[in-house]
Amino acid sequence: MSIGGGLEPGGLFEWATDIGNVRLELLAEVEVAGTALHLRDVAVFPSGTGQAVVGAASLLRVLRWELIPHVRAAGFEELRITGTRLSGSRPGRTLDITISLTKDST
């Protein structure tokens, strides 16, 4: 199973979105186990600027409205996103979010 653009398990997932006047890009390694998609070692960074102030809540809201429907439409029932914060207020903090994509869970 892939997510558009011919992306296959073991490949890289690239996605971009605008939050306010900031363009954020997301890059992650793709792992697939059945109907579960794991975006591993996720990197989120601003495009066209060295730094941007975008809160985690804003990013999660955009993921919920834009990325999750795309992943669900590709047939996945679970999305896991993991990574380590490299900059900002709490560098070194690990991220491990698992989201059920079944219709009954939203």
VOVO-650793 format. One record per residue (C-alpha): z, y, x. Coordinates in Angstrom, 2 decimals. Layout:
Z/Y/X
...
This chain:
0.00/0.00/0.00
-0.80/3.45/1.33
-0.30/7.04/0.27
-3.65/8.75/0.03
-5.78/9.71/2.99
-6.02/6.10/4.22
-2.45/6.19/5.56
-1.26/2.69/6.33
2.12/1.17/7.19
2.86/1.83/10.85
0.93/5.10/10.71
2.08/8.68/10.47
2.68/10.50/7.20
1.81/14.19/7.25
2.60/16.53/4.38
2.86/20.30/4.00
4.27/22.59/1.34
5.03/26.25/0.80
8.59/27.36/0.12
8.54/31.06/-0.58
6.49/32.65/2.19
7.14/29.79/4.64
4.77/26.86/5.15
6.73/23.73/6.07
5.18/20.61/7.50
6.69/17.14/7.41
5.79/14.35/9.81
7.25/10.83/9.68
6.56/7.24/10.66
5.64/5.00/7.72
7.32/1.68/6.99
6.64/-0.34/3.86
8.67/-3.27/2.54
7.27/-4.46/-0.78
7.54/-1.51/-3.16
9.83/0.49/-0.87
8.47/3.30/1.31
10.51/4.42/4.32
9.61/7.72/5.99
11.38/7.20/9.30
12.25/9.73/12.01
11.17/12.57/9.75
10.44/15.93/11.37
10.32/19.09/9.26
9.08/22.26/10.91
7.60/25.63/10.00
3.89/26.18/10.48
2.67/29.36/12.13
6.12/30.62/13.06
8.73/29.52/15.56
11.59/29.60/13.10
12.19/29.70/9.37
15.27/29.93/7.20
14.85/27.38/4.43
17.89/25.69/2.96
18.21/21.96/2.46
18.52/22.44/-1.30
15.15/24.23/-1.41
13.50/21.49/0.61
14.96/18.73/-1.58
13.80/20.56/-4.72
10.24/20.68/-3.37
10.41/16.99/-2.41
11.50/16.15/-5.96
8.71/18.17/-7.60
5.81/17.54/-5.20
6.31/14.53/-2.92
8.13/12.07/-5.18
5.49/12.06/-7.95
2.82/11.40/-5.29
4.79/8.48/-3.82
5.54/7.09/-7.29
1.84/7.30/-8.26
1.00/5.22/-5.18
3.06/2.39/-6.73
6.30/2.66/-4.78
9.61/2.13/-6.54
11.89/3.37/-3.77
11.65/6.14/-1.18
13.90/6.29/1.87
13.83/9.26/4.24
15.70/9.12/7.55
15.92/11.37/10.57
18.17/13.45/12.81
18.59/17.20/12.61
17.46/18.74/15.89
18.14/22.42/15.22
19.86/24.75/12.79
23.51/24.94/11.91
24.35/21.26/12.45
22.10/19.67/15.11
22.68/15.95/15.55
23.47/15.37/11.87
21.71/12.28/10.56
19.80/12.20/7.31
19.53/9.00/5.28
18.42/9.49/1.68
17.30/6.69/-0.64
15.71/7.66/-3.96
14.89/5.22/-6.75
11.45/6.01/-8.18
11.60/3.80/-11.25
11.06/5.65/-14.51
14.52/4.69/-15.77
16.19/6.45/-12.81
14.80/9.95/-13.37
